[in-house]
């Protein structure tokens, strides 16, 4: 083996090790399951009071996201109904929406 081949292999091994270490890091951005997130939270070394504050913030954010998801599902359901109505009336989607808006 030449010196440049050894250097190349060393560089590749170092990059592989760096990538492996990065995958195992305690970074929340890389946490994909409860165990990884728990490990990250423990690494923060927060007091019980701060953990409860974090829990309240997470619960509030989750509730907000759930409400947004329900709204998105309702809008999608409404769009589907308008599409079906437009087919039923042999009109374009835009024509049905315009007619609905003008029929106050």
PyMOL commands that set and color helices and strands:
alter all, ss='L'
color gray80, all
select helices_A, chain A and resi 3-23+28-30+34-44+48-88+93-102
alter helices_A, ss='H'
color red, helices_A
deselect
rebuild
show_as cartoon
